[in-house]
Amino acid sequence: MNMNSQDLLYFSSVAVGSFLVKTLVDNYSSVPLDYLYSSVEVFSHDEAYNYLLYWLMKQRFDRNKHRLTASTSLTSGLDWYGRDDDKDVDLCDDDIDDSDVAPAAESSDAVANTRPLLWTPSAGTHYFRYSGRWLALTREVEEHGAQFMTRTEKLRLSCIGWDPSILKQLMGEARVSFSQKENGKTVIYRGSMGPYGDEWSWTRTTSRPARPLSTVYLDEAQKRNFLADVQRYLLPSTRRWYSDRGIPYRRGYMFYGPPGTGKSSLAFAGAGYLGLNVYILSLGSRRLTEDGLVQLFQKLPRKCLVLLEDVDSYDVASRRKTGDVAEADKDSNSTRDENRNEMTLSALLNLLDGVAAQEGRVLIMTTNHLEKLDPALIRPGRVDYQIKFKLADRDLTRKMFCNFFSDAPTDQRGLEDEKGEGGRGSPLWELSAAFADKIPEHTFSPADIQGFLLQYSTSTEIAIERAPDWVVQRLEEIKAQEEEDAKEKEKEEKEEKEEKEEKEEEKEEKEEKEETTDEKKVGEKTDAEAQSLKEKKLVNGVREETVETEAAT
């Protein structure tokens, strides 16, 4: 069959066109696709990752999928060597689907002691419907590092079209669903190094049921005044009042007193009562620098409670020394730098009330020894409200007893008395008074008494009967601890004295060495001057003889 010129031209055009189309598709096929869909990416080191993963689990995403990941922890992307179950998101029974567990196995003690399985999408792309539209979920896992492996994950939501509003709606619903799970709970965050070691961030550690204020053993008037002060500070009208008068919108509180008197307990109970999340910061971390501290404070939400516990245990908050020990402070600072902790008191003070200090937060510091803190740290403007916690008195001991046995049989429950303190004249009141008579006032902390009552929380009679023996035993323990602390303090003072004497001796030896060197230099200079004078006289004598000889000639 003969092929004419038109057919040849047609086939040639088709071949060239096919080649051009193939070339364009191979080189530029990805370009148009980017303009055909919208996407939202969420990374595992961000809390939004937990929002989305929790929402997917609540939707029973595993029911119609055949590619799943089984795990015992909802939180992912953590370093394998730093994994901690306390960092996991707390789940309630309604969130967990144990339908795949046999009833007999579920009731066994062995299974009850293990964590339930959580089913989440596996790595790859999954398709699902949301609000009548098809969406795509892509899960990617990345591993970084050679010596210390870091595992991070990324979730990507995609939809057809340029409008990402459906994706934002889903993320908003996931956030609300996650926040509702936290109702009635206090979420706790801690400052930690980021996954790549280049920045500091707040890591969600756990959430716990809000602690009732009735379990904080403190004078009721002090409790009410503290809560009223914080509530007044958090009002929007108070923020405007501060702004109109040019006053920085910050509020600082100092809780001080002996250990075990309820300082941290009041902070957590107050946060639960006011609906605030708690951000705990440790100033003793060797890796925490001034830049890291700035990063943490800048990432605080506008409304939260920042807790610095036992600030007297950190060198950065201690009283600054003057006079003869200035050099010792230099040595201390150099040692701190070697340990990679570059924190200074001035940096901490600037963050508390400096120009760049975060506004809107409630700051609570606790200390066992207020006298050890630098006065600059607790002056007004940085600490606006102080509460002193004391050892248990008779009234507080009685309240603790009533609180522990308030669920006793009806004949042991008291009615409200005329002061509203509960149970005056009732059997429980009489028992609490009998117990308080056996506990000396201002001797034990509420934590001590609570520890004793926990041992006998099922019987009021046994608790009262064994209280005197416990008092004697506890007093002996306190005395032994005080003697041990005194010996330790004496040892430290002795070592400090010896170190100071050693430094003084080194200083004296150095001064003597310098004096000897100076005397030697002076002696050498004197000998040189004498030799120079002798040579000068000799030269002058020669000159005189030469002059006399010339004159005689």
C-alpha positions as CSV (number, residue, x, y, z in Angstrom):
1,M,0.0,0.0,0.0
2,N,1.4,3.3,-1.0
3,M,1.5,6.2,1.5
4,N,0.9,9.7,0.2
5,S,2.5,12.9,1.5
6,Q,-0.5,13.8,3.6
7,D,-0.5,10.6,5.5
8,L,3.2,10.9,6.1
9,L,2.8,14.5,7.4
10,Y,-0.1,13.3,9.7
11,F,1.9,10.5,11.3
12,S,5.0,12.7,11.7
13,S,2.9,15.4,13.4
14,V,1.4,12.8,15.8
15,A,4.9,11.4,16.6
16,V,6.3,14.9,17.3
17,G,3.2,15.9,19.3
18,S,3.4,12.7,21.4
19,F,7.0,13.3,22.1
20,L,6.4,16.9,23.2
21,V,3.5,15.9,25.4
22,K,5.6,13.1,27.0
23,T,8.4,15.6,27.7
24,L,6.1,18.1,29.3
25,V,4.4,15.5,31.4
26,D,7.8,14.1,32.6
27,N,9.3,17.5,33.4
28,Y,6.3,19.6,34.6
29,S,3.7,17.1,35.7
30,S,3.9,18.1,39.4
31,V,3.5,21.8,38.7
32,P,-0.2,21.9,37.8
33,L,-1.2,19.5,40.6
34,D,0.0,21.9,43.3
35,Y,-2.7,24.3,42.1
36,L,-5.5,21.7,42.2
37,Y,-5.6,20.9,45.9
38,S,-5.2,22.5,49.4
39,S,-3.4,21.0,52.3
40,V,-2.7,21.5,56.0
41,E,0.4,19.9,57.6
42,V,0.8,19.1,61.3
43,F,4.1,18.0,62.9
44,S,4.4,15.6,65.8
45,H,6.4,18.0,68.0
46,D,3.4,20.4,68.1
47,E,0.3,19.9,70.2
48,A,-1.9,20.2,67.2
49,Y,-0.7,16.8,66.2
50,N,-2.4,15.4,69.3
51,Y,-5.6,17.3,68.4
52,L,-5.8,15.6,65.0
53,L,-4.8,12.1,66.1
54,Y,-7.2,12.2,69.0
55,W,-10.0,13.3,66.6
56,L,-9.2,10.5,64.2
57,M,-9.4,8.0,67.1
58,K,-12.7,9.4,68.3
59,Q,-14.1,9.0,64.8
60,R,-13.3,5.3,65.0
61,F,-11.1,5.7,61.9
62,D,-9.9,2.1,62.1
63,R,-13.4,0.6,61.4
64,N,-13.2,0.9,57.6
65,K,-9.5,0.9,57.1
66,H,-7.1,-2.0,56.6
67,R,-3.8,-0.3,57.1
68,L,-3.4,0.7,60.8
69,T,-0.8,1.4,63.5
70,A,-1.2,-0.3,66.9
71,S,0.3,1.6,69.8
72,T,-0.1,2.1,73.5
73,S,0.6,5.9,73.3
74,L,-1.2,8.6,71.5
75,T,1.7,11.0,71.6
76,S,4.4,10.2,69.0
77,G,7.5,11.8,67.6
78,L,9.4,11.6,70.9
79,D,13.1,10.6,71.3
80,W,13.3,6.8,71.9
81,Y,15.7,7.4,74.7
82,G,13.6,10.1,76.4
83,R,10.2,8.5,76.1
84,D,8.1,8.9,79.2
85,D,4.6,7.6,79.6
86,D,3.7,10.6,81.7
87,K,3.9,12.7,78.5
88,D,1.2,10.7,76.9
89,V,-2.3,12.2,76.4
90,D,-4.7,10.9,79.1
91,L,-7.7,9.1,77.7
92,C,-10.9,8.1,79.3
93,D,-12.6,4.7,79.0
94,D,-15.0,6.1,76.3
95,D,-12.1,6.9,74.1
96,I,-10.8,3.3,74.0
97,D,-12.3,0.6,71.8
98,D,-11.6,-2.8,73.4
99,S,-14.1,-4.7,71.2
100,D,-11.3,-6.9,69.9
101,V,-10.5,-8.2,73.4
102,A,-12.3,-11.3,74.6
103,P,-14.4,-10.8,77.8
104,A,-12.5,-13.5,79.7
105,A,-9.2,-12.0,78.8
106,E,-10.4,-8.4,79.5
107,S,-11.3,-9.4,83.1
108,S,-8.0,-11.1,83.8
109,D,-5.5,-9.3,86.0
110,A,-2.7,-9.7,83.5
111,V,-4.6,-7.8,80.8
112,A,-5.8,-5.2,83.3
113,N,-2.2,-4.4,84.2
114,T,-1.3,-3.5,80.6
115,R,-2.2,-0.4,78.6
116,P,-4.9,-0.7,76.0
117,L,-4.2,-0.7,72.2
118,L,-4.9,2.4,70.3
119,W,-5.6,2.2,66.6
120,T,-4.4,5.0,64.3
121,P,-3.8,5.3,60.6
122,S,-0.5,3.8,59.4
123,A,2.1,5.6,57.2
124,G,0.8,6.4,53.7
125,T,-2.3,8.0,52.3
126,H,-5.9,7.3,53.5
127,Y,-9.2,8.7,52.1
128,F,-12.3,9.5,54.1
129,R,-15.4,11.6,53.9
130,Y,-16.0,14.7,56.1
131,S,-19.0,17.0,55.8
132,G,-19.9,15.5,52.5
133,R,-16.5,15.9,50.9
134,W,-13.6,13.5,50.3
135,L,-10.4,14.3,52.1
136,A,-7.0,12.7,52.0
137,L,-4.9,12.0,55.1
138,T,-1.2,11.3,54.6
139,R,1.1,10.1,57.5
140,E,4.8,10.4,57.0
141,V,7.5,9.2,59.4
142,E,11.0,10.6,59.4
143,E,14.1,9.6,61.3
144,H,17.0,12.0,62.0
145,G,20.5,11.6,63.5
146,A,23.1,8.9,63.5
147,Q,24.1,8.4,67.1
148,F,20.9,9.5,68.8
149,M,18.0,8.7,66.6
150,T,15.1,11.1,66.6
151,R,11.7,10.0,65.2
152,T,9.3,12.7,64.0
153,E,6.0,12.4,62.2
154,K,3.9,14.6,59.9
155,L,0.2,14.4,59.2
156,R,-1.1,16.1,56.0
157,L,-4.8,16.8,55.3
158,S,-5.7,17.5,51.7
159,C,-8.8,18.4,49.7
160,I,-9.5,19.2,46.0
161,G,-9.8,22.9,45.3
162,W,-8.1,26.1,46.4
163,D,-10.3,26.7,49.4
164,P,-8.8,25.1,52.6
165,S,-11.8,26.2,54.8
166,I,-13.0,22.6,55.1
167,L,-9.5,21.6,56.5
168,K,-9.5,24.5,59.0
169,Q,-13.0,23.4,60.1
170,L,-11.8,19.9,60.7
171,M,-8.8,21.1,62.7
172,G,-11.1,23.5,64.7
173,E,-13.4,20.6,65.5
174,A,-10.4,18.5,66.6
175,R,-9.2,21.2,68.9
176,V,-12.6,21.6,70.5
177,S,-12.9,17.8,70.9
178,F,-9.5,17.6,72.5
179,S,-10.2,20.6,74.9
180,Q,-13.5,19.1,76.0
181,K,-11.6,16.0,77.1
182,E,-9.6,18.3,79.5
183,N,-12.7,19.7,81.2
184,G,-12.3,19.5,84.9
185,K,-8.6,18.8,84.6
186,T,-5.4,20.8,85.1
187,V,-3.0,20.4,82.2
188,I,0.7,20.6,83.2
189,Y,3.5,21.6,80.8
190,R,7.2,21.6,81.4
191,G,10.0,23.5,79.7
192,S,12.2,21.2,77.6
193,M,14.6,21.2,74.7
194,G,13.0,20.9,71.2
195,P,13.3,17.7,69.1
196,Y,16.3,19.1,67.2
197,G,18.1,20.6,70.2
198,D,18.0,24.1,68.8
199,E,15.2,25.7,70.8
200,W,13.2,25.4,74.0
201,S,9.5,24.8,74.1
202,W,6.7,23.8,76.4
203,T,5.9,20.0,76.4
204,R,2.7,18.7,77.7
205,T,3.5,16.2,80.4
206,T,0.2,15.2,81.9
207,S,-3.3,16.3,83.0
208,R,-4.8,15.6,86.4
209,P,-8.2,16.2,87.9
210,A,-8.5,19.6,89.4
211,R,-7.7,19.5,93.0
212,P,-10.5,20.6,95.4
213,L,-9.6,23.7,97.4
214,S,-10.9,22.0,100.5
215,T,-7.9,19.6,100.4
216,V,-5.5,22.5,100.8
217,Y,-4.9,23.0,104.5
218,L,-4.5,26.7,104.9
219,D,-6.3,29.5,106.7
220,E,-9.6,30.0,104.9
221,A,-9.2,33.8,104.9
222,Q,-5.8,33.5,103.3
223,K,-7.3,31.1,100.7
224,R,-10.2,33.3,99.9
225,N,-8.1,36.5,99.6
226,F,-5.6,34.8,97.3
227,L,-8.3,33.5,94.9
228,A,-10.1,36.8,94.9
229,D,-6.9,38.6,94.1
230,V,-6.1,36.3,91.1
231,Q,-9.7,36.5,89.9
232,R,-9.7,40.2,90.0
233,Y,-6.4,40.3,88.1
234,L,-7.8,38.0,85.3
235,L,-10.8,40.2,84.6
236,P,-10.8,42.0,81.2
237,S,-11.6,45.2,83.0
238,T,-8.5,44.9,85.1
239,R,-6.4,44.5,81.9
240,R,-7.8,47.7,80.5
241,W,-7.3,49.4,83.9
242,Y,-3.6,48.4,83.8
243,S,-3.2,49.6,80.2
244,D,-4.9,53.0,80.8
245,R,-2.4,53.8,83.5
246,G,0.7,52.4,81.8
247,I,1.2,49.7,84.3
248,P,2.6,46.3,83.1
249,Y,-0.1,43.7,83.2
250,R,1.7,41.2,85.4
251,R,1.1,39.6,88.8
252,G,3.6,37.7,90.9
253,Y,3.0,35.6,94.1
254,M,5.4,34.2,96.6
255,F,4.5,31.2,98.7
256,Y,7.0,30.6,101.5
257,G,7.2,28.4,104.6
258,P,8.5,25.0,105.8
259,P,8.4,22.0,103.5
260,G,5.1,20.1,103.4
261,T,2.9,23.0,104.3
262,G,0.9,23.1,101.0
263,K,2.6,25.7,98.9
264,S,2.5,23.7,95.6
265,S,-0.8,22.2,96.5
266,L,-2.4,25.7,96.7
267,A,-0.8,26.6,93.3
268,F,-2.3,23.5,91.6
269,A,-5.7,23.8,93.4
270,G,-5.9,27.5,92.5
271,A,-5.1,26.7,88.8
272,G,-7.9,24.1,88.7
273,Y,-10.4,26.4,90.4
274,L,-9.6,29.3,88.0
275,G,-9.3,27.0,84.9
276,L,-5.6,27.8,84.2
277,N,-3.0,25.5,82.8
278,V,0.2,25.2,84.8
279,Y,3.6,25.8,83.2
280,I,6.4,24.4,85.4
281,L,9.9,25.8,84.9
282,S,13.1,24.4,86.5
283,L,15.9,27.0,86.7
284,G,18.4,24.3,87.7
285,S,18.6,22.7,84.2
286,R,22.2,22.7,83.0
287,R,21.2,23.2,79.4
288,L,18.9,26.1,80.1
289,T,20.4,29.4,78.9
290,E,19.2,33.0,78.9
291,D,18.1,32.6,75.3
292,G,16.2,29.4,76.1
293,L,14.5,31.1,79.0
294,V,13.4,34.0,76.7
295,Q,12.1,31.5,74.2
296,L,10.0,29.8,76.9
297,F,8.5,33.0,78.3
298,Q,7.7,34.2,74.8
299,K,5.8,31.0,74.0
300,L,3.6,31.3,77.1
301,P,-0.2,31.7,76.3
302,R,-1.7,35.0,77.4
303,K,-3.6,33.4,80.2
304,C,-1.8,30.8,82.3
305,L,0.0,30.0,85.6
306,V,3.8,29.8,85.6
307,L,5.2,27.9,88.6
308,L,8.8,28.2,89.8
309,E,9.1,25.7,92.7
310,D,11.8,25.9,95.4
311,V,13.6,28.9,94.0
312,D,15.9,29.0,97.0
313,S,17.6,25.8,95.7
314,Y,18.9,27.6,92.6
315,D,22.1,29.6,92.7
316,V,20.7,32.1,90.2
317,A,18.0,33.2,92.8
318,S,20.3,33.3,95.8
319,R,21.5,36.5,97.5
320,R,24.3,38.2,95.7
321,K,27.5,38.4,97.7
322,T,29.7,41.4,98.2
323,G,33.1,42.3,99.6
324,D,35.8,39.6,100.0
325,V,33.8,36.8,98.4
326,A,33.4,38.5,95.0
327,E,36.1,36.3,93.6
328,A,34.2,33.2,94.8
329,D,31.2,34.4,92.8
330,K,33.5,34.6,89.7
331,D,34.6,31.0,90.3
332,S,30.9,29.9,90.7
333,N,30.0,31.7,87.5
334,S,32.8,30.1,85.6
335,T,31.8,26.7,86.8
336,R,28.2,27.3,85.8
337,D,29.4,28.2,82.3
338,E,31.3,25.0,82.1
339,N,28.1,23.1,82.8
340,R,26.4,25.0,80.0
341,N,24.1,26.9,82.3
342,E,24.4,30.5,81.4
343,M,21.5,31.7,83.6
344,T,22.1,34.9,85.6
345,L,20.0,36.7,88.1
346,S,19.7,39.8,85.8
347,A,18.3,37.7,83.0
348,L,15.7,36.2,85.3
349,L,14.7,39.7,86.6
350,N,14.4,41.1,83.1
351,L,12.0,38.3,82.2
352,L,9.9,38.9,85.3
353,D,9.4,42.6,84.8
354,G,11.6,43.8,82.0
355,V,10.5,45.5,78.7
356,A,10.2,42.1,76.9
357,A,8.5,40.3,79.8
358,Q,5.3,38.4,79.0
359,E,2.1,40.0,80.1
360,G,-1.1,38.3,81.3
361,R,0.5,35.4,83.1
362,V,0.1,34.5,86.8
363,L,3.6,33.8,88.3
364,I,3.9,31.8,91.5
365,M,7.2,31.1,93.2
366,T,7.6,28.8,96.2
367,T,10.5,28.7,98.6
368,N,11.3,27.1,101.9
369,H,13.8,29.8,102.9
370,L,12.7,33.3,102.0
371,E,15.8,34.8,103.6
372,K,18.0,33.1,101.1
373,L,16.5,34.9,98.1
374,D,18.0,38.0,96.6
375,P,15.9,41.0,97.6
376,A,15.7,42.2,94.0
377,L,13.7,39.0,93.2
378,I,11.0,39.6,95.7
379,R,10.6,43.3,95.5
380,P,7.1,44.8,94.6
381,G,6.5,44.7,90.9
382,R,8.0,41.2,90.7
383,V,6.3,39.7,93.8
384,D,3.0,41.6,94.5
385,Y,1.5,39.2,97.0
386,Q,3.1,36.9,99.6
387,I,1.6,34.1,101.6
388,K,3.3,32.6,104.6
389,F,2.6,28.9,105.2
390,K,3.0,27.6,108.7
391,L,3.2,24.3,110.5
392,A,-0.1,22.8,111.6
393,D,-1.9,24.3,114.6
394,R,-4.8,22.8,116.5
395,D,-7.5,24.1,114.2
396,L,-5.8,22.9,111.0
397,T,-5.2,19.5,112.6
398,R,-8.8,19.2,113.5
399,K,-9.9,20.1,109.9
400,M,-7.6,17.5,108.4
401,F,-9.1,14.9,110.7
402,C,-12.6,15.8,109.7
403,N,-11.7,15.8,106.0
404,F,-10.2,12.3,106.2
405,F,-13.2,10.8,108.1
406,S,-16.0,12.9,106.5
407,D,-17.3,9.7,104.8
408,A,-17.6,7.9,108.1
409,P,-21.0,6.4,109.1
410,T,-23.9,8.8,109.7
411,D,-23.6,8.8,113.5
412,Q,-20.0,10.1,113.1
413,R,-20.8,12.9,110.7
414,G,-21.2,16.4,112.1
415,L,-23.5,19.2,111.2
416,E,-22.5,22.8,110.3
417,D,-21.8,24.8,113.5
418,E,-22.6,28.5,113.9
419,K,-19.2,29.5,112.4
420,G,-19.7,27.3,109.3
421,E,-16.5,25.3,110.1
422,G,-18.5,22.1,110.3
423,G,-19.5,19.6,113.0
424,R,-19.1,21.5,116.3
425,G,-20.7,19.4,119.0
426,S,-21.0,16.3,116.7
427,P,-19.3,13.0,117.3
428,L,-16.9,13.7,114.5
429,W,-16.1,17.1,116.0
430,E,-15.4,15.5,119.4
431,L,-13.2,12.9,117.8
432,S,-11.2,15.5,115.9
433,A,-10.8,17.5,119.1
434,A,-9.5,14.4,120.9
435,F,-7.0,13.8,118.0
436,A,-5.9,17.4,118.0
437,D,-5.2,17.2,121.7
438,K,-2.6,14.5,121.1
439,I,-0.7,16.5,118.3
440,P,1.5,19.4,119.5
441,E,0.9,22.7,117.8
442,H,3.4,24.2,115.3
443,T,5.5,21.1,115.3
444,F,4.5,19.0,112.3
445,S,3.7,20.0,108.8
446,P,0.3,19.1,107.2
447,A,2.2,16.6,105.0
448,D,3.4,14.8,108.2
449,I,-0.1,14.6,109.7
450,Q,-1.6,13.5,106.3
451,G,1.0,10.7,106.1
452,F,-0.1,9.4,109.5
453,L,-3.8,9.7,108.8
454,L,-3.4,7.8,105.5
455,Q,-2.2,4.7,107.5
456,Y,-5.4,4.7,109.6
457,S,-8.0,6.3,107.3
458,T,-10.5,3.5,108.0
459,S,-10.7,3.8,111.7
460,T,-10.9,7.0,113.8
461,E,-10.4,5.1,117.1
462,I,-7.1,3.5,116.0
463,A,-5.8,6.9,114.6
464,I,-6.5,8.6,117.9
465,E,-5.1,5.7,119.9
466,R,-1.8,5.5,118.0
467,A,-1.3,9.2,117.6
468,P,0.9,9.6,120.8
469,D,3.3,6.9,119.8
470,W,3.6,8.4,116.3
471,V,4.3,11.8,117.8
472,V,7.2,10.4,119.9
473,Q,8.6,8.5,116.9
474,R,8.3,11.5,114.6
475,L,9.9,13.8,117.0
476,E,12.9,11.5,117.3
477,E,13.1,11.3,113.5
478,I,13.0,15.1,113.3
479,K,15.7,15.5,116.0
480,A,17.9,12.9,114.2
481,Q,17.4,14.7,110.9
482,E,18.3,18.1,112.5
483,E,21.4,16.7,114.0
484,E,22.4,15.2,110.7
485,D,21.7,18.5,109.0
486,A,23.7,20.3,111.6
487,K,26.7,18.0,111.0
488,E,26.4,18.4,107.3
489,K,26.2,22.2,107.7
490,E,29.2,22.1,110.0
491,K,31.1,20.0,107.5
492,E,30.3,22.4,104.7
493,E,31.3,25.4,106.8
494,K,34.5,23.6,107.7
495,E,35.3,22.8,104.0
496,E,34.4,26.4,103.1
497,K,36.7,27.7,105.8
498,E,39.5,25.5,104.7
499,E,39.0,26.5,101.1
500,K,39.0,30.1,102.1
501,E,42.2,29.7,104.2
502,E,43.8,27.8,101.3
503,K,42.9,30.6,99.0
504,E,44.3,33.2,101.5
505,E,47.5,31.2,101.8
506,E,47.8,31.0,98.0
507,K,47.2,34.7,97.9
508,E,49.8,35.4,100.6
509,E,52.3,33.2,98.8
510,K,51.6,35.0,95.6
511,E,52.1,38.4,97.3
512,E,55.4,37.2,98.9
513,K,56.6,35.9,95.6
514,E,55.8,39.2,94.0
515,E,57.5,41.1,96.8
516,T,60.6,38.9,96.5
517,T,60.6,39.5,92.8
518,D,60.3,43.2,93.3
519,E,63.1,43.2,95.9
520,K,65.3,41.2,93.5
521,K,64.6,43.7,90.8
522,V,65.4,46.6,93.1
523,G,68.6,44.9,94.2
524,E,69.6,44.2,90.6
525,K,68.8,47.8,89.8
526,T,70.9,49.0,92.7
527,D,73.9,46.9,91.7
528,A,73.6,48.1,88.2
529,E,73.5,51.7,89.3
530,A,76.5,51.1,91.6
531,Q,78.4,49.5,88.7
532,S,77.4,52.3,86.4
533,L,78.5,54.9,89.0
534,K,81.9,53.1,89.4
535,E,82.4,52.9,85.7
536,K,81.5,56.6,85.4
537,K,84.0,57.5,88.1
538,L,86.7,55.4,86.4
539,V,86.0,57.2,83.1
540,N,86.1,60.6,84.8
541,G,89.5,59.7,86.5
542,V,90.9,58.7,83.1
543,R,89.7,61.9,81.6
544,E,91.3,63.9,84.4
545,E,94.6,62.2,84.1
546,T,94.5,62.8,80.3
547,V,93.8,66.5,80.9
548,E,96.7,66.8,83.4
549,T,99.1,65.0,81.0
550,E,98.1,67.3,78.2
551,A,98.5,70.4,80.4
552,A,102.0,69.2,81.5
553,T,103.0,68.7,77.9
